[in-house]
Protein backbone atom coordinates (compact mmCIF):
# COMPACT_ATOMS: atom_id res chain seq x y z
CA UNK A 1 0.00 0.00 0.00
CA UNK A 2 1.31 3.42 -0.93
CA UNK A 3 -0.60 6.35 0.53
CA UNK A 4 -0.53 9.79 -1.05
CA UNK A 5 -0.89 12.62 1.48
CA UNK A 6 -3.63 15.06 0.47
CA UNK A 7 -4.10 17.39 3.40
CA UNK A 8 -4.22 18.00 7.12
CA UNK A 9 -6.53 20.20 9.17
CA UNK A 10 -4.76 23.59 9.21
CA UNK A 11 -6.16 24.28 12.69
CA UNK A 12 -4.66 21.15 14.21
CA UNK A 13 -2.92 21.55 17.50
CA UNK A 14 0.13 19.59 18.58
CA UNK A 15 -0.71 15.89 18.50
CA UNK A 16 -4.09 16.47 16.81
CA UNK A 17 -4.14 15.89 13.09
CA UNK A 18 -7.27 15.08 11.13
CA UNK A 19 -5.66 14.00 7.85
CA UNK A 20 -6.67 12.73 4.43
CA UNK A 21 -4.68 10.37 2.22
CA UNK A 22 -5.49 8.57 -1.03
CA UNK A 23 -4.64 4.96 -1.78
CA UNK A 24 -4.72 5.16 -5.58
CA UNK A 25 -3.95 1.46 -5.97
CA UNK A 26 -7.04 0.43 -4.00
CA UNK A 27 -9.18 3.36 -5.08
CA UNK A 28 -9.83 4.39 -1.48
CA UNK A 29 -9.62 7.43 0.75
CA UNK A 30 -7.99 7.03 4.15
CA UNK A 31 -9.23 9.46 6.78
CA UNK A 32 -7.92 10.08 10.29
CA UNK A 33 -10.09 12.05 12.69
CA UNK A 34 -11.15 12.59 16.24
CA UNK A 35 -13.36 10.19 18.16
CA UNK A 36 -16.78 11.74 18.74
CA UNK A 37 -18.11 12.74 22.14
CA UNK A 38 -20.43 10.24 23.78
CA UNK A 39 -23.68 11.95 22.75
CA UNK A 40 -22.65 12.13 19.10
CA UNK A 41 -21.43 8.54 19.16
CA UNK A 42 -24.69 7.40 20.76
CA UNK A 43 -26.75 9.22 18.12
CA UNK A 44 -24.72 7.74 15.26
CA UNK A 45 -24.91 4.27 16.81
CA UNK A 46 -28.70 4.49 17.06
CA UNK A 47 -29.42 5.67 13.51
CA UNK A 48 -30.99 3.18 11.15
CA UNK A 49 -29.22 3.49 7.82
CA UNK A 50 -30.15 1.31 4.83
CA UNK A 51 -27.52 -1.37 4.28
CA UNK A 52 -25.60 -0.60 7.46
CA UNK A 53 -25.71 -2.34 10.81
CA UNK A 54 -26.75 -0.22 13.79
CA UNK A 55 -23.83 0.63 16.04
CA UNK A 56 -20.20 1.67 15.74
CA UNK A 57 -17.53 -0.88 16.58
CA UNK A 58 -15.22 0.46 19.29
CA UNK A 59 -12.16 -0.24 17.14
CA UNK A 60 -13.21 2.14 14.34
CA UNK A 61 -11.38 5.43 14.34
CA UNK A 62 -9.49 5.57 11.06
CA UNK A 63 -11.74 4.67 8.14
CA UNK A 64 -11.36 3.80 4.49
CA UNK A 65 -14.02 4.64 1.93
CA UNK A 66 -14.11 4.07 -1.83
CA UNK A 67 -13.08 7.02 -3.97
CA UNK A 68 -16.55 6.93 -5.53
CA UNK A 69 -17.76 8.48 -2.25
CA UNK A 70 -15.77 11.67 -2.90
CA UNK A 71 -18.93 13.44 -4.01
CA UNK A 72 -20.56 12.58 -0.72
CA UNK A 73 -17.59 13.96 1.20
CA UNK A 74 -17.68 17.15 -0.92
CA UNK A 75 -21.38 17.50 -0.20
CA UNK A 76 -20.73 17.23 3.55
CA UNK A 77 -18.02 19.90 3.28
CA UNK A 78 -20.40 22.14 1.29
CA UNK A 79 -23.04 21.76 3.99
CA UNK A 80 -20.49 22.81 6.64
CA UNK A 81 -19.37 25.79 4.55
CA UNK A 82 -22.96 26.97 4.04
CA UNK A 83 -23.64 26.58 7.77
CA UNK A 84 -20.57 28.67 8.58
CA UNK A 85 -21.73 31.42 6.21
CA UNK A 86 -25.32 31.30 7.42
C-alpha positions in Angstrom: 0.0 0.0 0.0 1.3 3.4 -0.9 -0.6 6.3 0.5 -0.5 9.8 -1.0 -0.9 12.6 1.5 -3.6 15.1 0.5 -4.1 17.4 3.4 -4.2 18.0 7.1 -6.5 20.2 9.2 -4.8 23.6 9.2 -6.2 24.3 12.7 -4.7 21.1 14.2 -2.9 21.5 17.5 0.1 19.6 18.6 -0.7 15.9 18.5 -4.1 16.5 16.8 -4.1 15.9 13.1 -7.3 15.1 11.1 -5.7 14.0 7.9 -6.7 12.7 4.4 -4.7 10.4 2.2 -5.5 8.6 -1.0 -4.6 5.0 -1.8 -4.7 5.2 -5.6 -3.9 1.5 -6.0 -7.0 0.4 -4.0 -9.2 3.4 -5.1 -9.8 4.4 -1.5 -9.6 7.4 0.7 -8.0 7.0 4.1 -9.2 9.5 6.8 -7.9 10.1 10.3 -10.1 12.1 12.7 -11.2 12.6 16.2 -13.4 10.2 18.2 -16.8 11.7 18.7 -18.1 12.7 22.1 -20.4 10.2 23.8 -23.7 11.9 22.8 -22.6 12.1 19.1 -21.4 8.5 19.2 -24.7 7.4 20.8 -26.7 9.2 18.1 -24.7 7.7 15.3 -24.9 4.3 16.8 -28.7 4.5 17.1 -29.4 5.7 13.5 -31.0 3.2 11.2 -29.2 3.5 7.8 -30.1 1.3 4.8 -27.5 -1.4 4.3 -25.6 -0.6 7.5 -25.7 -2.3 10.8 -26.7 -0.2 13.8 -23.8 0.6 16.0 -20.2 1.7 15.7 -17.5 -0.9 16.6 -15.2 0.5 19.3 -12.2 -0.2 17.1 -13.2 2.1 14.3 -11.4 5.4 14.3 -9.5 5.6 11.1 -11.7 4.7 8.1 -11.4 3.8 4.5 -14.0 4.6 1.9 -14.1 4.1 -1.8 -13.1 7.0 -4.0 -16.6 6.9 -5.5 -17.8 8.5 -2.3 -15.8 11.7 -2.9 -18.9 13.4 -4.0 -20.6 12.6 -0.7 -17.6 14.0 1.2 -17.7 17.1 -0.9 -21.4 17.5 -0.2 -20.7 17.2 3.5 -18.0 19.9 3.3 -20.4 22.1 1.3 -23.0 21.8 4.0 -20.5 22.8 6.6 -19.4 25.8 4.5 -23.0 27.0 4.0 -23.6 26.6 7.8 -20.6 28.7 8.6 -21.7 31.4 6.2 -25.3 31.3 7.4 
